[in-house]
């Protein structure tokens, strides 16, 4: 009887340990490593220079259908990098210089399809017809606004975003 009772307890303990090991915690989120795709990225149309703590975007001015568009500048300190998956995420930027955004505010620069040598990058904008810059007053607001769920709202169409090629690391 003593042996059968101990055997029963042992079986229950083994079963419970296997159950606990195989159970999901319900937290299937990607581990946020704070990855930053450092490098000088060039699409042939515009560039992003990204360091461990600073982002510098530049697009040369142009003329289209008789309308002149000035050069676009977006510079700022990277205050947070949030991973969405192994090859996508968002950089939260506190703006220090900008053509269309407000200096001192926060914006998001989304990235996806990162391979090491190529990447798709897009600065967050509002929906049509205005396509206005997306901004937040605080870092906390920016983290709530620039999320994986909002990336397809803030990026018009990932399929038309040109891949950027890493020119330097």
FENMO-V200808 format. One record per backbone hydrogen bond with DSSP energy under -0.5 kcal/mol. CO is the residue of the C=O (numbers start at 1). NH is the residue of the N-H. If there is no record, write none. Layout:
BEGIN
co:CO nh:NH
co:CO nh:NH
END
This chain:
BEGIN
co:1 nh:5
co:2 nh:6
co:3 nh:7
co:4 nh:8
co:5 nh:9
co:6 nh:10
co:7 nh:11
co:8 nh:12
co:9 nh:13
co:10 nh:14
co:11 nh:15
co:12 nh:16
co:13 nh:17
co:14 nh:18
co:15 nh:19
co:16 nh:20
co:17 nh:21
co:18 nh:22
co:19 nh:23
co:26 nh:28
co:31 nh:33
co:36 nh:38
co:39 nh:41
co:39 nh:50
co:40 nh:167
co:40 nh:168
co:41 nh:48
co:42 nh:165
co:45 nh:60
co:46 nh:43
co:46 nh:45
co:47 nh:58
co:48 nh:41
co:48 nh:50
co:49 nh:56
co:50 nh:39
co:53 nh:78
co:54 nh:51
co:55 nh:76
co:56 nh:49
co:57 nh:74
co:58 nh:47
co:59 nh:72
co:62 nh:69
co:64 nh:67
co:67 nh:64
co:68 nh:70
co:69 nh:62
co:72 nh:59
co:73 nh:99
co:74 nh:57
co:75 nh:96
co:75 nh:97
co:76 nh:55
co:77 nh:79
co:77 nh:94
co:80 nh:92
co:82 nh:90
co:85 nh:88
co:87 nh:114
co:88 nh:84
co:88 nh:85
co:89 nh:111
co:90 nh:82
co:90 nh:92
co:91 nh:93
co:91 nh:109
co:92 nh:79
co:92 nh:80
co:93 nh:95
co:93 nh:107
co:94 nh:77
co:95 nh:104
co:97 nh:75
co:101 nh:103
co:102 nh:105
co:105 nh:95
co:106 nh:136
co:107 nh:93
co:108 nh:110
co:108 nh:124
co:109 nh:91
co:110 nh:122
co:111 nh:89
co:112 nh:120
co:117 nh:166
co:118 nh:115
co:118 nh:116
co:119 nh:164
co:120 nh:112
co:122 nh:110
co:124 nh:134
co:127 nh:130
co:127 nh:131
co:132 nh:126
co:133 nh:135
co:136 nh:106
co:138 nh:142
co:139 nh:143
co:140 nh:144
co:141 nh:145
co:142 nh:146
co:145 nh:147
co:147 nh:151
co:148 nh:151
co:150 nh:153
co:150 nh:154
co:151 nh:155
co:154 nh:125
co:154 nh:156
co:157 nh:160
co:157 nh:161
co:158 nh:161
co:160 nh:162
co:162 nh:121
co:164 nh:119
co:165 nh:42
co:168 nh:40
END
